Amino acid sequence: MHLTLRQLQIFDAVVQQQSFTRAADVLHLTQPAVSMQMRQLEEQIGVPLFDHVGKKIHPTDAGRELHRHTTLLGAKMRDLESAMEEFRGVHRGELDLTVASTANYFMPKLIAAFCACHARVQVRLQVSNQTHILETLSAANQDLAIMGQPPEDGELVARAFLDNPLMVIASPEHPLAGRRKIPLVELGHQPFITREPGSGTRNAAERHFSRLGVEFHSVMEMSSNEAIKQAVEAGLGLGILSLHTLELELAIRRLVTLDVESFPIVRQWFVVHRKGKRLSAVAQSFLAFITQQARLLASPKHPQQFRSRHELDQATDLDVADEKHS
């Protein structure tokens, strides 16, 4: 059988109205159009569906059985319509995100806030470096990507939504810790612990040093920000990391930021997708959400530069006092 939804809708109206004419009025069709559709339906099924008693039409046994199924089908169609309305209203759906590893320090907070408003949205999150993110976008496998400065590419649409300050970090015992306005040229003699090639943070640091004519010495590569922080804390060298990754270590004094001229390097976080990619309602809603709410929910606190441990202790005491009175 090759039945159409329209035929079944007309059949259901005829059964309910017990008349081709009244069904035609309800459906805003002509009576001959309704009669033709019902004749074709009976021919496709192969059995009579109606008995004509006077001016009224009653379903045969086969018609009643068909009506039972069309009633169930109608309920399913209403469920389907409701589900599609939910998608259009962004009450449910799936969102595929690829996120730079550094951005993963604040993205869970944004995702949690978004999901709190859209409880039936399922988020699939992949964390990677910038090189792999670009490969994923090229394959059009993801809805959106969160990354640092994307390359100039006519096939990408990128929108900045949050500052990404890069800081020079050191062990609290490092000779430069506590100094003010350190010339960048002095860092040309310092060993740096860096991320692997392809990392957006490393690329930004190397470009910054090169632009100012200072040599950048990467003496050790680490595959994660956490490994860099541990190496810097152990005194193996300096690091350059996003402030988003440092709040805990700065708060408990495991690391310090250096007051270096021309730092921080203030970059931007971008939400990126392929040009021409049709974004789902969920992806569009998330795009609007982070561009409106990210600065409020995820902006890191800029650390103050301290000249001594005593100043750090005083500032910490003031922070504690403020919290008690807030």
C-alpha positions in Angstrom: 0.0 0.0 0.0 1.2 3.5 -0.8 -0.9 5.6 1.6 -0.3 9.2 2.2 -0.8 11.2 5.4 -3.1 13.5 3.6 -5.4 10.6 2.6 -5.5 9.4 6.2 -6.3 12.9 7.5 -9.1 13.2 5.0 -10.4 9.7 5.9 -10.3 10.6 9.6 -12.3 13.8 8.9 -14.9 11.8 6.9 -15.4 9.3 9.7 -15.8 12.0 12.3 -18.2 14.2 10.2 -20.0 11.1 8.7 -20.2 13.1 5.5 -18.0 13.9 2.5 -19.5 17.3 2.3 -19.0 18.3 5.9 -15.4 16.8 5.8 -14.7 19.0 2.8 -15.9 22.1 4.6 -13.7 21.3 7.7 -10.6 20.6 5.5 -11.3 23.6 3.2 -11.5 21.2 0.2 -14.2 20.6 -2.5 -16.6 17.7 -2.0 -15.4 16.0 -5.3 -11.8 16.2 -4.1 -12.7 14.4 -0.9 -14.6 11.8 -2.8 -11.7 11.2 -5.2 -9.2 10.8 -2.4 -11.4 8.3 -0.5 -12.0 6.3 -3.8 -8.2 6.1 -4.3 -7.7 5.1 -0.7 -10.2 2.2 -1.0 -8.6 1.1 -4.3 -5.1 1.1 -2.6 -6.4 -0.9 0.4 -8.5 -3.2 -1.7 -11.7 -3.2 0.5 -14.6 -0.9 1.0 -14.2 1.6 3.9 -17.6 3.2 4.1 -21.3 2.2 4.1 -23.8 4.8 2.9 -26.9 4.9 5.0 -29.2 7.6 3.9 -27.2 10.9 3.9 -24.8 9.6 6.4 -21.6 7.6 5.9 -20.5 4.9 8.4 -17.2 3.1 8.4 -17.2 -0.6 7.6 -15.3 -3.1 9.8 -12.2 -2.4 7.7 -12.9 1.3 8.0 -13.2 1.1 11.8 -9.9 -0.8 12.0 -8.2 1.8 9.7 -9.7 4.6 11.9 -8.3 3.0 15.0 -4.8 3.1 13.4 -5.3 6.6 12.1 -6.2 7.7 15.6 -3.0 6.3 16.9 -1.1 7.8 14.0 -2.7 11.2 14.7 -1.5 11.0 18.3 2.0 10.1 17.2 2.0 13.0 14.7 1.0 15.4 17.5 3.8 14.1 19.6 6.1 14.6 16.6 4.9 18.1 16.2 5.4 18.9 19.8 8.9 17.5 19.7 9.7 19.6 16.7 8.3 22.7 18.5 10.7 21.9 21.3 13.6 21.8 18.9 12.5 25.1 17.5 12.1 26.5 21.0 15.6 25.0 21.9 14.1 22.8 24.7 15.9 19.8 23.5 18.5 18.7 21.0 22.2 17.9 20.7 25.2 20.2 20.6 28.7 19.1 19.4 31.5 21.3 20.6 35.2 21.2 20.1 37.1 23.2 22.7 40.8 24.3 22.9 42.3 22.7 26.0 42.9 26.1 27.7 39.3 27.1 27.1 38.2 24.0 28.9 39.1 25.7 32.2 36.0 28.0 31.8 33.8 26.3 29.2 32.2 23.8 31.7 30.9 26.8 33.7 29.3 28.3 30.5 28.0 24.9 29.4 26.5 24.3 32.9 24.8 27.7 32.8 23.4 27.0 29.4 22.1 23.6 30.3 20.5 25.0 33.4 18.2 26.9 31.0 17.9 24.0 28.5 17.8 20.9 30.6 17.0 18.5 27.7 19.9 19.6 25.6 22.7 17.0 25.3 26.2 18.4 24.9 29.1 16.4 23.4 32.4 18.1 24.2 35.7 17.3 22.6 38.9 18.9 24.0 41.9 19.3 21.7 44.6 21.7 20.4 44.1 24.4 17.7 45.5 22.3 14.9 43.1 19.4 15.5 40.2 21.8 16.0 40.8 23.3 12.5 40.9 19.8 11.0 37.6 19.0 12.7 36.0 22.2 11.4 37.3 21.4 7.9 35.5 18.0 8.1 32.4 19.8 9.3 32.0 17.3 12.1 31.2 19.8 14.8 28.6 22.5 15.3 30.9 25.0 17.0 34.5 25.3 18.1 36.0 27.4 20.9 39.5 28.5 20.2 42.0 31.3 20.3 42.8 33.5 17.3 41.7 31.4 14.2 43.7 31.7 11.0 42.6 34.0 8.2 40.3 31.6 6.4 37.4 32.6 4.1 35.7 29.3 5.0 35.4 30.1 8.7 33.1 32.4 10.6 34.6 33.6 13.9 33.1 35.7 16.6 35.1 37.0 19.6 33.3 36.6 22.9 35.8 36.8 25.8 39.2 38.2 26.6 42.1 35.8 26.9 45.0 37.4 28.8 48.3 35.5 28.6 50.6 35.9 31.6 54.2 35.1 32.3 54.3 32.8 35.3 57.1 31.7 37.6 57.8 29.9 40.8 57.5 32.2 43.9 61.2 31.6 44.5 62.3 32.7 41.0 64.8 35.7 41.0 62.3 37.7 38.9 59.4 37.2 41.2 58.3 40.4 42.9 60.2 42.8 40.5 58.3 45.6 38.7 58.2 46.4 35.0 60.7 43.8 33.9 62.0 44.6 30.4 61.0 41.9 27.9 64.6 41.6 26.8 65.5 40.1 30.1 63.2 37.2 29.3 65.3 36.5 26.2 67.8 34.8 28.5 65.2 32.7 30.4 64.2 29.1 29.6 60.5 28.6 28.9 58.3 25.6 29.4 55.8 25.5 26.5 53.0 23.6 25.0 53.5 21.4 21.9 53.7 22.9 18.4 50.3 23.8 17.2 49.2 25.2 20.5 47.5 28.6 20.1 49.1 29.9 23.3 52.6 28.9 22.2 52.0 30.5 18.7 50.9 33.7 20.3 53.9 33.9 22.6 56.4 33.2 19.8 54.8 35.8 17.6 54.9 38.4 20.5 58.6 37.9 21.2 59.5 37.9 17.5 57.6 41.1 16.8 59.5 42.8 19.6 62.8 41.4 18.5 63.4 39.2 21.5 64.5 35.6 21.3 62.2 33.0 22.8 63.9 30.0 24.3 61.6 26.9 24.6 63.7 24.4 26.5 60.9 21.9 27.3 57.6 21.0 25.7 54.6 19.7 27.7 51.4 18.2 26.4 49.1 20.0 28.9 48.8 23.2 30.9 48.8 21.3 34.2 52.2 19.8 33.3 53.6 23.3 32.5 52.4 24.6 35.8 54.0 21.8 37.7 57.3 22.2 35.8 57.3 26.0 36.5 56.5 25.5 40.1 59.4 23.1 40.3 61.7 25.8 39.0 62.5 24.3 35.6 61.7 27.6 33.8 59.1 30.2 33.1 55.8 29.7 31.4 53.2 31.7 29.5 49.7 30.6 30.1 46.2 32.0 29.9 44.9 33.6 33.1 41.9 31.3 32.9 44.2 28.4 33.8 45.9 30.0 36.8 43.3 31.1 39.3 43.8 28.2 41.8 47.6 28.3 41.7 47.7 32.0 42.2 45.2 31.9 45.0 47.2 29.3 47.0 50.5 30.9 46.0 52.0 28.0 44.1 52.8 30.3 41.2 53.2 34.0 40.6 52.7 36.2 37.6 55.6 38.4 36.5 55.2 42.1 35.9 56.7 42.1 32.4 56.5 45.1 30.0 54.2 44.4 27.1 52.4 41.8 29.1 49.7 40.5 29.4 49.2 39.6 25.8 45.5 40.2 25.6 44.0 37.8 23.0 40.4 36.8 22.4 38.5 33.6 22.6 36.4 33.0 19.5 33.4 30.8 18.7 33.9 29.4 15.2 32.0 27.5 12.7 32.2 26.6 9.0 30.9 29.2 6.6 27.7 28.0 5.1 27.1 25.4 7.8 23.4 25.3 8.8 23.5 25.6 12.6 20.8 23.8 14.5 18.5 25.8 16.8 20.5 24.6 19.8 23.8 25.7 18.3 22.3 29.1 17.4 21.0 29.5 20.9 24.4 28.5 22.4 26.1 30.9 20.1 23.9 33.8 21.3 24.2 32.7 24.9 28.0 32.8 25.1 28.4 36.0 23.2 26.0 37.6 25.7 26.9 35.9 29.0 30.5 34.8 28.8 32.0 38.1 30.1 29.7 37.9 33.1 30.2 34.3 33.9 33.7 33.4 32.8 36.0 36.5 32.9 39.0 35.7 35.0 40.2 38.0 37.8 43.4 39.8 36.9 46.0 39.1 39.5 47.7 42.0 41.2 51.5 42.3 41.0 53.2 42.2 44.4 56.7 43.2 45.3 57.0 41.0 48.3 55.4 38.1 50.2 54.3 40.6 52.8 52.3 42.5 50.3 50.7 39.3 49.1 49.8 38.4 52.7 48.3 41.8 53.2 46.2 41.6 50.0 45.0 38.1 51.0 44.0 39.3 54.4 42.0 42.2 52.8 40.3 39.8 50.4 39.2 37.6 53.3 37.9 40.6 55.2 36.0 41.7 52.2 34.4 38.3 51.8 33.3 38.3 55.4 31.5 41.6 54.9 30.0 40.8 51.5 
